[in-house]
């Protein structure tokens, strides 16, 4: 990752020089000369890194040279980071003190040393770095590397469709065999639990085959319950048991003892025929499984565990009754899969096809290799480019120690900025579901994303992700249905191994348990990005030798408990030693108090404290002037934010959703003009505000907000004038907005005026209005032509719904707790009452849900020949005790595929399958539930 660090260094030098010029400060003690020399040396070295990184695979001496370069680069980056942090502190404190006092970069208080000492030490550090660079540069010249003169930039990709390769070629027989073993041959099994294993090389498609079988209609119908758990090589029986329970219950359990979790699993599966998939099993110690297996034996006869593993010994230890040895694809199937990817949306070209068949053979029948190379060649258009891939020296490398020729070819074809982003992904544990926004925020913290004029850096990060996804470096990608943005992803374990190989232990993932001390020195001695997986009931890992870490994550699986233990205490001395840290993740560690020393981590740009039982945070948190991301989601007990939060002027992401006790925000939020993400904004009672807490007017300057925003406390809004000051219409980048009008202390008439003054921009895609006390909805709702989702909840004084049928983009509509509504007629269709096919009411609505409407009695459309909801797929009605019938036109003419009626006694009486007089009107719908 030397290229990544050098790019950051060159940017830092430019930043320092620019800040000095802006503040009209001179550089002293010859530092400017040394800085320019530093810039020159690193620039010349950077030009040969492309060639050096390729040659290191075969040449050990080059590999050692790159290691030395990386060490020097990191030391340099640490020095410059501290320098920039000091300059920023001087600027910000100068602004807030309204003082014209000029700070020398060597007299900034945060250095904590005597001025003369700091001046001398900083100058000497840079001088020594230059001396070491001279030696490295001399050695560089001896290797006669080829220079790369291209511009280190990333061209934004054109929109390209994803390819669905979920149906793996050549696996039909394997799929049928496996389904037969799980279903047909188990159908008459009288007792016992069956274990079936898929055994094969890494990248051969074991997980993909298991997924196909898991989702097949035969398996879905045969088993009462299906459970999927990724095991991976870092084995923790409690974590595995909790993962099973989480899959069953749908949420993480608040349990910590294996026996307790196992008992709950036993209760769930007792008497049920279940399928449990244990994906990617490595441990050969059956003793670790025994307790869990005993609990699973409570399942009904025919229950099955499906194991995927690379090791046949694991399959035997697990007691497999059948092993499916998954071999490589045939040449024919390999070519079919390769062609599907490499020639996607490409005209037939016989010369490329001939080359493609030879390249496909080199992949040795491994689907992962074929997908990777196919994705690479998808973006290569000339014959010479395809020949270069076919003739590459990488094909003759031994597939050992993480070296995988197809991945090498694809990796070295990446633009430099994307290479470093890919390599950082080895920081996550294997099989971890990576949240895309979190990954982008971490990339930002380390300076890996190259900014572009007029394009937000977060957008650049999403484009990097899309590029890596299109080249098959990620799998199991989840995308937003509306925007197409990547939401989450995973890395195949072979790709993870490959990234680790290239990182050379720069990223380290370690289980923190009783044997940890023995691994301490060897495991993360050279690591800059460290993940510790904290086992159940172990103390917080206050470990030594962390001074060089740039990223530190203590991965734990706890939510925010009410009981705080000394086991979870963070030692202040430990925090003080994290001097180089840029990203810190302590989420889910049951931390009740954050040491004040957190304010000394002046380089910190990313801080995740979510799911911890804090009551308050130290004021020193506001000394982290470089901070870009602060995550406090689900800190259930948090009562307030630090009062000096306005000093965090570089903050771009403030995530405070699901913090129910947080009822006020400090006034300084309004100064954070760089904010892109603010998940929650709270206004307080007018009499309690004073100058300390926020009102609606404090939203005025936050026009860069994106994504989702929830505004709480709108019931306190005094009048329309106050609401107008929020200037919500100028928040053109917001996609999702929730307006919560609780507590309802203002009159209904006043709230009518308030909500009208809270007009939003028509770019909004999702709107939720809750606990609104007025009796009519705002007129501006009908201007929201891009609105895809609308949720009206507990607006109890409204007796009529707005004219929603004219919203052209609306896909999902939900009414809940609208107690003033007694009648749904044609009015809310918005005047679309003709029979013209091109003028339908709710033209794109696919899902309609109505719940908890206690007084609702009738739903009529008057004219049943009107064109309404032509795309409706799902209709759900629940807890509506007085409604008598549903419009015939909805039930018989619309393409409804799913109908659900719950706790509606009159509807249940009419539409019951056995006795309902109107059952015939809904019997054609494929999925019906009436209960």
JORAKA-V683140 format. One record per backbone hydrogen bond with DSSP energy under -1.0 kcal/mol. CO is the residue of the C=O (numbers start at 1). NH is the residue of the N-H. If there is no record, write none. Layout:
# JORAKA-V683140
co=[CO	CO]
nh=[NH	NH]
This chain:
# JORAKA-V683140
co=[1	2	3	4	5	6	7	8	9	10	11	12	13	14	15	16	17	18	19	20	21	28	30	31	32	33	34	35	36	37	38	39	40	41	42	43	45	47	48	49	50	51	52	55	55	59	60	61	62	63	64	65	66	67	68	69	70	71	72	73	74	75	76	77	78	79	80	81	82	83	84	85	86	87	88	89	90	91	92	93	94	104	108	109	114	115	116	117	118	119	120	121	122	123	124	125	126	127	128	129	130	131	132	133	134	135	136	137	138	139	151	166	171	172	173	174	175	176	177	178	179	180	186	192	194	195	196	197	198	199	201	203	205	206	207	208	209	210	211	213	216	217	218	219	225	227	229	233	236	237	238	239	240	241	242	243	244	245	246	253	257	258	259	260	261	262	263	264	265	266	269	272	273	273	274	275	276	277	278	279	280	284	285	286	286	289	290	291	292	293	295	296	298	300	303	304	305	306	307	308	309	311	312	313	314	315	316	322	324	330	331	332	333	334	335	336	337	338	339	341	343	349	350	351	352	353	354	355	356	357	358	360	361	363	365	366	367	368	369	370	371	372	373	374	376	377	382	383	384	385	386	387	392	393	394	398	400	404	404	405	406	407	408	411	415	416	417	418	419	420	422	423	424	425	429	434	435	436	437	438	439	440	441	442	443	444	452	456	457	458	459	460	461	462	463	464	465	466	468	469	475	478	478	480	485	487	488	489	490	492	493	494	495	496	497	498	499	500	506	506	508	510	512	513	516	519	520	528	528	529	530	531	532	533	535	540	541	546	550	550	551	552	553	555	559	565	566	567	571	572	575	577	578	582	582	583	584	585	588	595	596	597	598	600	601	605	605	606	607	608	610	612	615	618	619	620	621	623	624	628	628	629	630	631	632	633	634	635	642	644	645	647	648	652	652	653	654	655	657	659	661	665	666	667	668	669	671	672	676	677	679	681	685	686	689	689	692	694	695	696	697	699	701	707	707	709	710	711	712	713	714	719	720	721	723	724	727	728	730	731	735	735	736	737	738	739	740	743	747	748	749	750	751	752	753	761	765	765	766	767	768	769	770	778	779	780	781	783	784	788	788	789	790	791	792	793	794	795	802	804	805	811	811	812	813	814	815	816	817	818	822	822	824	826	827	828	828	831	834	836	841	842	846	846	847	848	849	850	851	857	858	861	863	867	869	873	873	874	875	876	877	878	887	888	889	894	897	898	899	900	901	902	904	905	906	907	910	912	916	918	919	919	922	927	929]
nh=[5	6	7	8	9	10	11	12	13	14	15	16	17	18	19	20	21	22	23	25	24	31	34	35	36	37	38	39	40	41	42	43	44	45	46	47	48	148	52	53	54	55	56	58	59	63	64	65	66	67	68	69	70	71	72	73	74	75	76	77	78	79	80	81	82	83	84	85	86	87	88	89	90	91	92	93	94	95	96	97	99	107	111	112	118	119	120	121	122	123	124	125	126	127	128	129	130	131	132	133	134	135	136	137	138	139	140	141	142	143	153	168	175	176	177	178	179	180	181	182	183	185	189	302	305	321	307	324	309	326	204	368	209	210	211	212	213	214	215	216	220	221	222	223	275	277	279	235	240	241	242	243	244	245	246	247	248	249	250	255	261	262	263	264	265	266	267	268	269	270	272	300	224	225	304	227	306	229	308	231	232	286	288	289	290	293	294	295	296	297	298	299	271	303	194	276	196	278	198	281	200	315	316	317	318	320	319	197	199	334	335	336	337	338	339	340	341	342	343	344	346	353	354	355	356	357	358	359	360	361	362	363	364	366	329	370	371	372	373	374	375	376	377	378	379	380	386	387	388	389	390	391	395	396	397	400	403	407	408	409	410	411	412	414	419	420	421	422	423	424	425	426	427	428	432	489	439	440	441	442	443	444	445	446	448	447	455	460	461	462	463	464	465	466	467	468	469	470	473	472	490	487	488	484	480	436	478	434	475	496	497	498	499	500	501	502	503	504	528	529	531	533	535	516	519	523	524	550	551	508	553	510	555	512	538	542	543	549	582	583	530	585	532	534	561	568	569	540	575	576	578	579	581	605	606	552	608	554	558	598	599	600	601	602	604	628	629	584	631	586	588	614	639	621	622	623	624	625	627	652	653	607	655	609	635	611	636	638	645	647	648	649	651	676	677	630	679	632	634	662	663	694	669	670	671	672	673	675	706	654	710	712	688	689	692	693	667	684	698	699	700	702	703	735	736	738	681	740	683	716	717	723	724	725	726	727	730	731	732	734	765	766	709	768	711	770	714	745	751	752	753	754	755	756	757	764	788	789	737	791	739	793	741	781	782	783	784	785	787	811	812	767	814	769	816	771	796	798	804	807	842	846	847	790	849	792	851	794	819	821	857	858	860	829	830	804	805	833	867	839	869	845	873	874	813	876	815	878	817	884	824	863	866	841	872	897	898	848	900	850	902	852	891	892	893	896	927	875	929	877	931	879	908	909	910	911	918	916	919	921	922	923	925	899	901]
